[in-house]
């Protein structure tokens, strides 16, 4: 029997009371270890005799085992870093969390460590219910939580949830060599040309709060290896996180197959950055078939890009942005930059931008510099920018249909190179002549321009009786089946134009 195991089992009833109802009963082979960094004397790791520092933690036999948990006392602060050892299983995860009631325990790296919490080359770990900070006087290669694979194996089952990560002095200087290896929460694969092939199968990052980090907020990153091949993660989900004032990108999803990024918030990305070259609110690169939905991106600060959304270099298969809300991003609504950096495209990816609401943004830059025949389908979006001129740059053979554009004028709208522009509504200016089915009229929104922070603040973009957008859209096969609000969208008859396909609502609702 390992050290502290017997005492932990004997204290099972008290422990369950501390961590809340519904916790599973302790099992004989599991062990719980306790850390109270406010304790004056170091103990043995039991609840009655807790360790009093991170450095005092001693995993039995050198590593923790499946079913173990390491619990930090609420209301306390530990300095330094915790590095995971040992792996759990799908049935018995290893947990780093808290015990007691009150404020989340703090792990403060003090800027002296790369990450206060590091999960390196392990599987089936959960990190939850902690506060993490890592502040320093100068920027450097730092994160709050680092999940890293440094070898050739596939590691599995990593969950990072319900953390408060803040004040991490990483790297916001996009001219720096190490500009993409700092984040509030970072998942990192082996470096370029290492020859290593390690990846993750199963990473969930959910319900975390990240704020005031001099770095990216959440980032899943890796590098091309050898002849432009890329390691890829699988089963990556980034869900329900809020990222406030990340000095670089709020959320970057890379090197993953079929990743899902949903119900996240990005506010004020780029604030406090050394420079803001090539940042965006929530974006994807070097991934296959990323889906980004039900997210909000607002007030990304001015820079060369600074869009709310971006499908960037190395995307294969498809890249889908749907049911998102963006507003007041300095660089505009959407960016596509598939061949800007990194390896050349090996296929012709399909880009889908549908049922999104955009307020106070004028630019759609999906032109890709004319370097690739991407298949952009941009349909059933609502873009409201009455005080500004729209600038719509498109790649060859794009489809732009069923969108509502409300603005003051039009400075550019690409229609050459096989681009199809069809059945859009334009108000405040006339649409391009190539849109032979254009509707140049007021869409009769319920109460436009009133969107604030929050996905649920945009009901003003629903349609009222008499709207020319009702049932006037182009039929688009495989249209996703629902609009921004969850209303059904028909595939065989003309849908509404714009992001709303529900019943009409009264004016001013």
C-alpha atoms as one frame of an Amber mdcrd trajectory, in Angstrom:
protein
   0.000   0.000   0.000   1.402   3.396  -0.963   2.164   6.194   1.469  -0.947
   8.106   2.556  -3.366   5.708   0.850  -4.705   4.133   4.033  -5.233   7.492
   5.703  -6.992   8.807   2.632  -9.410   5.888   2.561 -10.133   6.246   6.262
 -10.992   9.909   5.656 -13.271   9.127   2.687 -16.482  10.330   4.304 -14.941
  13.638   5.355 -13.328  14.030   1.954 -16.612  13.492   0.122 -18.234  16.151
   2.277 -15.485  18.579   1.343 -15.543  18.067  -2.418 -19.324  18.048  -2.687
 -22.221  15.699  -3.366 -22.180  13.180  -6.161 -18.456  12.304  -5.876 -17.717
   8.597  -6.386 -16.807   6.517  -3.341 -13.100   5.936  -2.664 -11.709   2.646
  -3.879  -9.001   0.662  -2.161  -6.408   1.127  -4.857  -6.950   4.890  -5.166
  -5.165   7.496  -3.096  -5.860  11.125  -2.333  -3.071  13.527  -1.447  -3.486
  16.916   0.168  -1.504  20.149  -0.018  -1.988  23.163   2.259   0.569  25.795
   1.369  -0.496  27.857   4.410   0.503  25.092   6.834   3.537  25.958   8.973
   4.952  22.448   9.002   5.272  19.951   6.194   3.286  16.761   6.580   2.918
  13.404   4.889   0.262  14.276   2.316  -2.819  13.184   4.225  -5.729  15.490
   4.910  -4.753  15.659   8.590  -1.061  16.109   7.752  -0.886  17.851   4.347
   2.194  18.763   2.403   2.834  22.504   2.701   4.419  23.304  -0.672   4.464
  22.112  -4.240   8.088  21.124  -3.817   7.103  18.808  -0.942   4.801  16.697
  -3.131   6.271  13.216  -3.436   4.539  10.812  -5.781   4.815   7.230  -4.488
   7.456   5.372  -6.432   8.182   8.533  -8.397   4.836   8.886 -10.159   1.124
   9.025  -9.450  -1.145   6.161 -10.462  -4.566   5.786 -12.032  -7.299   6.953
  -9.672  -5.054   9.221  -7.610  -5.922  12.821  -6.816  -3.814  15.726  -5.623
  -5.884  18.346  -3.802  -4.805  21.900  -2.935  -6.587  23.619  -0.088  -8.963
  26.407  -1.073  -8.044  29.929  -0.036  -4.302  29.249  -0.135  -1.454  30.222
  -2.468   1.327  27.889  -3.570   4.389  29.264  -5.336   6.443  27.511  -7.977
   5.130  24.819 -10.277   3.460  21.424 -10.370   4.633  18.894 -12.963   2.496
  15.825 -13.552   3.996  12.347 -13.316   2.388   9.049 -14.170  -0.728   8.418
 -16.223  -4.294   7.529 -15.433  -6.707   5.460 -17.493 -10.004   6.239 -19.162
 -11.788   4.671 -16.178  -9.504   6.126 -13.498  -8.156   9.549 -14.232  -5.570
  11.380 -12.140  -6.926  14.672 -10.825  -5.186  17.864  -9.779  -7.825  19.959
  -8.038  -8.929  21.476  -4.748 -10.513  20.607  -1.405 -12.416  22.641   1.112
 -14.699  25.604   0.583 -13.876  29.143  -0.470 -11.700  30.703  -3.150  -9.869
  28.504  -5.588  -6.322  27.661  -4.523  -3.683  29.664  -6.383  -0.566  28.339
  -8.069   1.728  31.313  -8.675   4.731  30.703 -10.895   6.083  34.175 -10.197
   7.515  34.351 -13.713  10.304  31.978 -12.665   8.883  28.897 -14.407   7.648
  28.233 -17.917   4.284  27.102 -16.539   2.906  26.771 -12.990   1.040  23.642
 -14.145   2.756  21.314 -16.608   1.342  18.063 -18.020   4.177  16.608 -20.064
   4.022  13.219 -21.771   1.161  11.909 -19.626  -2.368  10.628 -20.272  -5.753
  10.844 -18.541  -5.204  13.818 -16.298  -7.815  16.349 -15.213  -6.795  19.776
 -13.924  -9.724  21.651 -12.394 -10.882  24.313  -9.936  -7.589  26.210  -9.600
  -6.351  29.767 -10.053  -3.089  30.076 -11.991  -0.825  33.078 -12.547   2.721
  33.555 -13.845   3.640  37.231 -13.943   7.098  38.686 -14.589   8.699  42.040
 -15.293   9.529  41.207 -18.925   7.933  39.083 -21.608   9.267  35.583 -22.202
   8.375  31.991 -22.991   5.736  31.471 -20.324   2.273  29.959 -20.013  -0.211
  29.342 -17.250  -0.975  25.688 -18.019   1.217  23.735 -20.441   0.128  20.412
 -21.933   3.025  19.057 -23.956   4.018  15.967 -25.910   7.785  15.729 -26.390
   8.066  12.209 -27.811   6.713   9.789 -30.379   3.717   8.365 -28.504   0.065
   9.352 -28.686  -1.061  10.636 -25.285  -4.756  10.651 -24.410  -7.484  12.018
 -22.214  -6.382  15.478 -21.052  -9.054  17.731 -19.494  -8.458  21.311 -18.335
 -11.580  22.859 -16.814 -12.936  25.521 -14.508  -9.629  27.331 -14.079  -9.026
  31.031 -13.524  -5.833  31.848 -15.435  -4.629  35.440 -15.369  -1.611  37.729
 -15.460   0.732  35.484 -17.404   3.708  37.368 -18.840   4.270  35.315 -21.955
   5.098  36.577 -25.421   2.961  39.132 -27.259   5.719  40.327 -29.604   4.906
  38.784 -32.961   8.424  39.580 -34.184   9.931  37.271 -31.556  11.170  33.807
 -32.529   9.157  32.168 -29.741   5.969  34.114 -30.423   3.674  31.061 -30.693
   4.736  29.142 -27.582   3.136  31.190 -24.809  -0.502  31.019 -23.744  -2.770
  31.102 -20.755  -3.542  27.458 -21.572  -1.302  25.840 -24.165  -1.233  22.429
 -25.857   2.067  21.893 -27.664   3.454  19.198 -29.942   7.106  18.499 -30.842
   8.988  21.290 -32.565   9.790  21.658 -36.237  12.336  19.254 -37.692  12.599
  17.311 -34.424  11.676  14.096 -36.162   9.294  13.307 -33.309   5.728  12.264
 -34.059   3.909  12.593 -30.722   0.355  13.926 -30.540  -2.744  13.857 -28.345
  -5.981  11.936 -28.740  -8.543  13.631 -26.540  -8.001  17.144 -25.216 -10.881
  19.049 -23.637 -10.441  22.667 -22.532 -13.707  23.957 -21.125 -15.305  26.513
 -18.839 -12.075  28.341 -18.072 -11.579  32.068 -17.514  -8.410  33.549 -19.024
  -7.665  37.255 -18.676  -4.848  39.780 -18.883  -2.239  37.459 -20.352   0.706
  38.803 -22.360   0.333  35.932 -24.778  -2.338  33.952 -26.540  -5.298  32.994
 -24.410  -5.788  29.347 -25.433  -3.522  27.795 -28.045  -3.108  24.346 -29.567
   0.142  24.557 -31.488   2.808  22.514 -33.219   5.218  22.786 -36.114   5.845
  21.126 -39.451   8.263  18.212 -39.138  10.732  17.274 -41.821   9.216  17.494
 -45.294   6.277  19.671 -44.336   4.431  16.854 -42.611   2.531  17.809 -39.484
   1.634  15.895 -36.366  -2.074  16.151 -35.672  -4.141  15.814 -32.526  -7.558
  14.183 -32.524 -10.706  14.729 -30.473  -9.869  18.275 -29.411 -12.715  20.323
 -27.913 -12.389  23.947 -26.765 -15.711  24.915 -25.218 -17.271  27.504 -22.942
 -14.143  29.533 -22.218 -13.894  33.300 -21.825 -10.717  35.075 -22.887 -10.428
  38.735 -21.924  -7.569  41.012 -22.924  -5.149  38.430 -24.262  -2.327  40.478
 -25.740  -2.172  38.112 -28.722  -4.881  35.842 -30.171  -7.659  34.799 -27.844
  -7.999  31.241 -29.186  -5.802  29.495 -31.753  -6.610  25.939 -32.799  -3.874
  24.231 -34.792  -2.442  20.837 -35.710  -5.699  18.964 -35.079  -8.106  16.783
 -37.018 -11.818  17.612 -36.705 -11.429  20.001 -33.753 -14.521  21.646 -32.268
 -14.337  25.218 -30.936 -17.668  26.366 -29.547 -19.383  28.740 -27.124 -16.230
  30.684 -26.337 -15.838  34.435 -25.853 -12.990  36.649 -27.062 -12.979  40.257
 -25.889 -10.283  42.866 -26.569  -7.646  40.581 -28.058  -4.377  42.411 -28.648
  -4.779  44.806 -25.749  -1.397  45.640 -24.203   0.620  43.856 -26.910   4.180
  44.734 -27.862   2.870  44.522 -31.413  -0.243  43.013 -32.967   1.068  41.572
 -36.200  -1.053  38.702 -37.500  -3.520  38.248 -34.659  -7.216  37.416 -34.720
  -9.891  36.744 -32.156 -10.583  33.024 -32.689  -8.851  31.260 -35.572  -7.583
  27.991 -37.021  -4.458  26.840 -38.850  -2.795  23.546 -39.922  -5.963  21.645
 -39.025  -8.319  19.399 -40.951 -12.032  20.202 -40.868 -12.155  22.601 -37.904
 -15.647  23.681 -36.841 -15.976  26.979 -34.955 -19.509  27.744 -33.812 -21.585
  29.708 -31.281 -18.558  31.850 -30.403 -18.332  35.578 -29.823 -15.400  37.770
 -30.840 -15.358  41.489 -30.078 -13.027  44.469 -30.144  -9.884  42.810 -31.445
  -7.409  45.691 -31.374  -5.982  47.365 -34.525  -3.230  45.579 -36.392  -2.417
  44.219 -39.862  -5.163  41.564 -39.459  -7.292  41.940 -36.310 -10.338  40.096
 -37.644 -12.851  38.300 -35.487 -12.436  35.019 -37.410  -9.692  33.522 -39.588
  -9.072  30.315 -41.555  -5.311  30.451 -41.961  -2.402  28.526 -43.447  -2.301
  24.765 -43.717  -6.066  24.127 -43.460  -7.151  20.936 -45.226 -10.570  19.473
 -45.907 -12.836  22.274 -44.737 -13.018  25.174 -42.301 -16.457  26.121 -40.991
 -17.541  29.256 -39.106 -21.234  29.108 -38.227 -23.665  30.633 -35.704 -21.065
  33.082 -34.389 -21.389  36.736 -33.387 -18.619  39.264 -33.966 -18.656  42.992
 -33.329 -16.350  45.983 -33.457 -13.265  43.994 -34.435 -10.799  46.524 -35.821
  -9.750  44.385 -38.797 -13.254  43.355 -39.758 -15.361  40.224 -39.909 -13.402
  37.417 -41.558  -9.926  36.616 -42.877  -8.687  33.779 -45.037  -4.938  33.384
 -45.466  -4.339  29.777 -46.442  -1.011  30.262 -48.201   0.410  33.125 -46.187
   2.892  31.046 -44.191   4.090  27.512 -43.722   3.718  24.592 -46.130   1.929
  24.990 -49.432  -1.655  23.778 -49.662  -1.845  20.159 -50.755  -5.546  20.219
 -51.558  -8.332  22.679 -52.227 -10.035  23.322 -48.890 -13.675  24.299 -48.619
 -14.383  27.338 -46.457 -17.898  27.717 -45.087 -19.042  30.967 -43.437 -22.760
  30.856 -42.621 -25.444  32.130 -40.225 -23.109  34.555 -38.498 -23.999  38.031
 -37.235 -21.496  40.860 -37.646 -21.945  44.360 -36.223 -19.672  47.341 -36.825
 -17.244  45.499 -39.132 -16.583  46.354 -42.753 -13.934  43.988 -44.136 -14.204
  40.456 -45.475 -10.700  39.536 -46.633 -11.044  36.111 -48.191  -8.987  36.911
 -51.258  -6.000  34.759 -50.323  -3.814  36.945 -52.513  -5.077  35.087 -55.572
  -2.741  32.207 -54.741  -5.141  29.296 -54.330  -8.450  28.092 -55.647 -10.159
  27.862 -52.278 -13.847  27.047 -52.226 -15.421  29.778 -50.108 -19.154  29.517
 -49.483 -20.330  32.607 -47.615 -24.087  32.548 -47.195 -26.897  33.622 -44.871
 -24.833  36.034 -42.817 -26.039  39.370 -41.472 -23.443  42.166 -41.632 -24.556
  45.481 -40.149 -22.209  48.438 -40.485 -24.322  51.483 -41.356 -21.522  53.974
 -40.756 -18.885  52.330 -42.932 -17.997  51.195 -46.429 -17.759  47.468 -47.136
 -14.563  45.979 -48.573 -15.236  42.420 -49.801 -12.190  40.574 -51.163 -12.821
  37.091 -52.505 -10.874  34.162 -53.911 -11.703  32.698 -57.300 -14.863  30.596
 -57.577 -16.320  31.809 -54.290 -20.065  31.753 -53.649 -21.538  34.760 -51.810
 -25.293  34.373 -51.473 -28.225  35.130 -49.172 -26.303  37.662 -47.078 -27.565
  41.001 -45.780 -25.142  43.926 -46.054 -26.119  47.201 -44.386 -23.516  49.927
 -44.827 -22.819  53.389 -46.164 -21.095  52.460 -49.426 -19.061  49.845 -51.241
 -15.337  50.293 -51.938 -14.696  46.785 -53.241 -16.682  43.656 -53.961 -14.872
  41.059 -56.078 -17.024  39.389 -58.748 -14.450  38.211 -61.317 -12.563  34.871
 -61.606 -15.661  32.730 -61.503 -17.100  34.275 -58.326 -20.859  33.847 -57.911
 -22.712  36.651 -56.108 -26.428  35.944 -55.825 -29.539  37.048 -53.932 -27.969
  39.289 -51.324 -29.750  42.233 -49.711 -27.935  45.586 -49.784 -29.046  48.650
 -47.846 -27.356  52.052 -47.813 -25.749  51.331 -51.186 -26.442  49.275 -54.283
 -24.890  45.845 -54.663 -22.505  44.882 -57.457 -24.002  44.515 -60.913 -22.865
  40.898 -61.011 -25.566  40.132 -58.445 -28.405  40.082 -60.956 -30.839  39.024
 -58.226 -29.708  41.689 -55.792 -32.276  43.261 -53.495 -31.358  46.894 -52.878
 -33.770  47.664 -50.064 -34.180  48.006 -46.314 -34.243  44.473 -44.822 -36.636
  45.709 -42.110 -34.836  44.411 -39.066 -36.681  44.481 -35.756 -34.240  46.758
 -33.921 -30.748  46.748 -35.481 -27.539  48.125 -34.036 -28.389  47.203 -30.450
 -26.143  44.185 -30.135 -23.898  44.237 -27.081 -21.687  41.691 -25.387 -23.336
  38.272 -25.490 -24.679  35.900 -28.142 -28.230  36.621 -27.013 -28.098  40.383
 -27.592 -28.757  40.319 -31.344 -32.496  39.703 -31.578 -32.728  43.105 -33.252
 -31.551  41.392 -36.455 -34.671  39.264 -36.741 -36.989  40.202 -39.618 -40.307
  42.022 -39.429 -43.396  41.775 -41.631 -42.839  42.940 -45.190 -39.092  42.322
 -45.194 -37.845  41.725 -48.746 -35.490  39.088 -47.341 -38.291  36.669 -46.433
 -38.208  33.465 -48.509 -36.129  35.265 -51.162 -32.858  33.352 -50.828 -31.036
  30.939 -53.063 -31.453  27.227 -52.327 -28.145  25.885 -51.026 -27.757  22.111
 -50.609 -26.181  21.014 -47.342 -26.991  24.340 -45.718 -26.625  23.173 -42.104
 -30.343  22.953 -41.483 -30.681  25.734 -38.872 -30.122  29.479 -38.521 -28.324
  31.529 -35.838 -31.331  31.279 -33.506 -31.998  27.569 -34.072 -34.843  27.915
 -36.568 -35.045  25.353 -39.358 -33.751  26.382 -42.802 -35.293  24.636 -45.836
 -33.088  22.986 -48.449 -35.647  22.633 -51.249 -37.390  26.011 -51.168 -36.054
  29.529 -50.883 -34.875  30.393 -47.348 -34.814  33.842 -45.839 -31.852  35.991
 -46.668 -29.590  36.718 -43.702 -28.915  34.841 -40.469 -32.606  34.665 -39.417
 -35.082  32.158 -40.827 -37.821  32.233 -38.152 -41.259  33.794 -38.105 -41.564
  37.555 -38.403 -41.417  39.589 -35.193 -42.906  42.987 -34.314 -40.864  46.098
 -35.034 -38.794  47.157 -32.062 -38.706  43.683 -30.481
